[in-house]
Amino acid sequence: MFLQPASYRRRRRRDAARFLPVVGLFLFLLPVLWAPQDTPRRDTAPDGIYLFVVWGLLIAAALMISRALALPGEDDDPDPDPGADQDLRS
């Protein structure tokens, strides 16, 4: 049993949207694992630049995923039951 390609791609995009916060958390915590410099004080400038770059990349990735999810798919039906709204109002 195979899924339709459009449905499969849409599900993978949803999976990517759900996994993006996990990737972001890992990337934000990655500077903690970096080896310290030879000096006794930690140089925080590269860490700060890294965090802002990762933050920007996560925003860009979320934007691309959200735009891809907003595209109408072949399996999407904009109004599957037009009479459903009228039943609720009565």
C-alpha positions as CSV (number, residue, x, y, z in Angstrom):
1,M,0.0,0.0,0.0
2,F,1.5,3.3,-1.1
3,L,0.3,6.8,-0.3
4,Q,-0.3,9.4,-2.9
5,P,2.9,11.5,-3.4
6,A,1.2,14.8,-2.4
7,S,-0.2,13.3,0.8
8,Y,3.1,11.7,1.7
9,R,5.0,15.0,1.1
10,R,2.5,16.9,3.2
11,R,2.9,14.5,6.1
12,R,6.7,14.7,5.9
13,R,6.4,18.5,6.1
14,R,4.2,18.2,9.2
15,D,6.8,15.9,10.7
16,A,9.5,18.5,9.9
17,A,7.5,21.2,11.6
18,R,7.1,19.0,14.7
19,F,10.8,18.1,14.8
20,L,12.1,21.7,14.3
21,P,11.9,22.7,18.0
22,V,13.9,19.6,18.9
23,V,16.6,20.5,16.4
24,G,16.5,24.1,17.7
25,L,17.0,23.0,21.3
26,F,19.9,20.8,20.3
27,L,21.5,23.6,18.4
28,F,21.0,26.1,21.2
29,L,22.6,23.8,23.7
30,L,25.5,22.8,21.5
31,P,27.8,25.7,22.6
32,V,27.8,24.1,26.1
33,L,29.6,21.1,24.7
34,W,32.4,23.2,22.9
35,A,35.8,22.8,24.4
36,P,36.9,25.8,26.5
37,Q,39.8,28.1,25.3
38,D,43.2,28.0,26.8
39,T,42.3,31.1,28.9
40,P,40.6,30.7,32.3
41,R,37.7,33.0,31.2
42,R,35.3,31.8,28.5
43,D,35.0,34.0,25.4
44,T,31.3,34.5,24.9
45,A,31.4,36.5,21.7
46,P,31.5,33.5,19.3
47,D,28.8,31.8,21.3
48,G,26.5,34.8,21.0
49,I,27.1,35.1,17.3
50,Y,26.4,31.4,16.9
51,L,23.2,31.6,18.8
52,F,21.9,34.6,16.7
53,V,22.8,32.8,13.5
54,V,21.1,29.6,14.6
55,W,18.0,31.6,15.7
56,G,17.8,33.3,12.2
57,L,18.2,29.9,10.5
58,L,15.4,28.4,12.6
59,I,13.1,31.3,11.7
60,A,13.9,30.9,8.0
61,A,13.3,27.1,8.3
62,A,10.0,27.7,10.1
63,L,9.0,30.2,7.4
64,M,9.7,27.8,4.6
65,I,7.9,24.9,6.3
66,S,4.9,27.0,7.1
67,R,4.6,28.2,3.5
68,A,4.9,24.7,2.2
69,L,2.2,23.6,4.6
70,A,-0.1,26.4,3.5
71,L,0.0,25.3,-0.1
72,P,-3.2,23.5,-1.1
73,G,-2.7,19.9,-1.8
74,E,-4.5,17.6,-4.2
75,D,-6.0,15.7,-1.3
76,D,-7.3,18.8,0.4
77,D,-11.0,19.6,0.1
78,P,-11.7,23.2,1.0
79,D,-15.3,22.5,2.2
80,P,-16.0,18.8,2.6
81,D,-19.5,19.4,4.0
82,P,-21.1,22.7,3.0
83,G,-24.2,22.1,5.1
84,A,-22.3,21.5,8.4
85,D,-22.2,25.2,9.2
86,Q,-25.9,25.7,8.8
87,D,-26.7,22.8,11.2
88,L,-24.6,24.5,13.9
89,R,-26.4,27.9,13.5
90,S,-29.9,26.5,13.8
